[in-house]
Amino acid sequence: TKRNAGNNQTPSTNESADNDKTNVATPPSANLSANTIEELEDTITKDIEDTVNALNSEWETLSATITTYDAYVKNAEKVEQFYEKINTQTEQACIRLQEYAVKYAEMIMTSDMSNDDKYDAFDELNDCIYDDAADDLNDGIYDGLLKDMQDVLYEGVLDDSDDAPSYSDWYDVRSDEYENWYDTRSYVYEAWYDTRS
């Protein structure tokens, strides 16, 4: 189900159109071809790392062009599209984590491990997905990327109204940025929370 944040924006599902606008590669489908639990754990770790790194790389490119109020105004649509990209990629990563959890559980249940070992293996599943991968996703996007975007945009280039044509223009632009940031952060948290639940 698509989640809607306060401004009723829904992340785009048209990947080719989005990629043309933001140059972020389409996130992969869950790689469920691992033959061992160890291989699957490595795949999960790499998937989340790649997802976070791709978004951070895109943000570095975008933020390098936004160093003034005027530059922000000229790139406001790109910033909004990037927020939508964050929503989409976070949701897709969360879906993949759920798919990985199913694969992990199937590998445990179809193994020749003793029941005691299977029970212990489910603890390892919990550590791998619920604790490690989900936390890495949260740390990388909710507490990392989005915090950096707030520092650079809302608290940075938009902090002072001196460069704006008027106080009213500055106030509207800064308010819109905060709303986009807040809605995205809420969406990311909800996707993460639902997946962990």
C-alpha positions in Angstrom: 0.0 0.0 0.0 1.2 3.5 -0.8 1.6 5.7 2.2 0.6 9.4 2.0 2.3 12.1 4.0 0.6 15.3 4.9 0.8 17.0 1.5 -0.9 14.0 -0.2 2.0 13.5 -2.5 2.5 9.9 -3.6 5.9 8.6 -4.7 6.1 8.2 -8.4 6.1 4.6 -9.7 7.2 5.6 -13.2 10.9 4.7 -12.8 12.1 5.7 -16.2 10.5 9.2 -15.9 11.9 9.6 -12.4 15.4 8.4 -13.4 15.5 11.0 -16.3 14.8 13.7 -13.7 17.1 12.6 -10.9 19.7 10.3 -12.5 19.3 7.7 -9.7 19.5 4.1 -10.8 16.3 2.0 -10.4 16.7 0.0 -7.2 17.2 -3.7 -7.7 14.6 -6.3 -7.0 15.5 -8.5 -4.0 18.2 -10.9 -5.0 16.8 -14.2 -3.7 19.3 -16.4 -5.5 21.6 -16.9 -2.5 22.4 -20.6 -1.7 23.4 -20.2 1.9 22.3 -18.1 4.8 25.7 -16.4 4.8 25.3 -15.4 1.2 21.9 -14.1 1.8 23.1 -12.0 4.8 25.9 -10.5 2.6 23.3 -9.7 -0.1 21.0 -8.0 2.4 23.9 -5.9 3.8 25.1 -4.9 0.3 21.5 -4.0 -0.9 21.0 -1.5 1.9 24.5 -0.1 1.6 23.9 0.4 -2.2 20.5 2.0 -1.7 21.8 4.5 0.9 25.0 5.2 -1.1 23.1 5.9 -4.3 20.8 8.4 -2.6 23.8 10.1 -0.9 25.6 10.3 -4.2 22.6 11.9 -5.9 22.3 14.4 -3.0 26.0 15.3 -3.2 25.5 16.2 -6.9 22.3 18.1 -6.3 23.5 20.0 -3.2 26.7 21.1 -5.0 24.4 23.2 -7.3 22.4 24.8 -4.4 24.6 27.2 -2.5 22.3 30.3 -2.6 18.7 31.2 -2.2 18.4 31.9 -6.0 20.0 28.5 -6.8 17.5 26.8 -4.5 14.6 28.5 -6.2 15.9 27.5 -9.7 16.3 23.9 -8.5 13.2 23.6 -6.3 11.5 21.2 -8.6 14.6 18.9 -8.6 14.7 19.0 -4.8 11.0 18.0 -4.7 11.6 15.2 -7.2 14.5 14.0 -5.1 12.3 13.9 -2.0 9.9 11.7 -4.1 12.9 9.5 -5.0 13.8 9.1 -1.4 10.2 8.0 -0.6 10.2 5.5 -3.5 13.6 4.0 -2.8 12.9 3.7 0.9 9.6 1.9 0.3 11.2 -0.4 -2.3 14.1 -1.2 0.1 11.6 -2.0 2.9 9.7 -4.3 0.5 12.9 -6.1 -0.3 13.7 -6.5 3.4 10.4 -8.3 3.8 11.2 -10.5 0.8 14.6 -11.3 2.3 13.0 -12.2 5.6 10.7 -14.8 3.8 13.7 -16.3 1.9 15.7 -16.4 5.2 12.9 -18.2 7.0 12.5 -20.7 4.1 16.2 -21.5 4.1 16.0 -22.2 7.9 12.9 -24.4 7.7 14.1 -26.4 4.7 17.6 -27.0 6.2 18.6 -30.2 8.0 19.4 -28.3 11.2 18.1 -29.6 14.5 15.0 -27.8 15.9 17.2 -26.1 18.5 19.6 -24.8 15.8 16.6 -23.6 13.7 15.3 -21.7 16.7 18.8 -20.1 17.1 18.8 -19.3 13.4 15.6 -17.3 13.7 17.4 -15.2 16.3 20.1 -14.6 13.7 17.4 -13.6 11.1 16.1 -11.1 13.6 19.6 -9.7 14.1 20.3 -9.5 10.4 17.0 -7.9 9.2 15.2 -6.3 12.1 18.2 -5.0 13.9 21.1 -4.6 11.4 19.6 -3.9 8.0 16.6 -2.0 9.1 18.7 0.1 11.4 21.2 0.8 8.6 18.4 2.0 6.4 17.1 4.2 9.2 20.5 5.6 10.1 21.4 6.2 6.4 18.2 7.9 5.3 16.1 9.1 8.2 18.9 10.1 10.6 21.6 10.7 7.9 20.5 12.0 4.5 17.4 13.8 5.6 19.2 15.4 8.5 21.9 16.6 6.1 19.3 18.0 3.7 17.7 19.9 6.5 21.1 21.4 7.6 22.0 22.4 4.0 18.7 23.7 2.8 16.3 24.8 5.5 18.9 25.7 8.1 21.5 26.7 5.5 20.8 28.4 2.2 17.2 29.3 3.2 18.0 30.5 6.7 18.3 34.1 5.8 15.8 36.2 3.9 18.3 38.9 2.7 18.7 37.3 -0.7 15.0 36.9 -1.4 13.0 39.4 -3.4 10.7 39.9 -0.4 10.1 38.5 3.1 6.9 36.9 1.8 8.6 35.1 -1.0 11.3 33.8 1.3 8.8 32.7 3.9 6.8 30.7 1.3 9.8 29.1 -0.2 11.2 28.1 3.2 7.8 26.8 4.4 7.4 24.7 1.2 10.9 23.2 1.8 10.1 22.4 5.4 6.8 20.8 4.4 8.5 18.6 1.7 11.3 17.6 4.2 8.8 16.9 7.0 6.5 14.9 4.8 9.4 12.8 3.4 10.8 12.2 6.9 7.4 11.1 8.1 6.9 8.8 5.1 10.4 7.2 5.5 9.8 6.6 9.2 6.4 5.0 8.6 7.8 2.7 5.9 10.6 1.7 8.2 8.3 1.3 11.2 5.8 -0.8 9.2 8.6 -3.1 7.9 10.1 -3.7 11.3 6.6 -4.3 12.8 
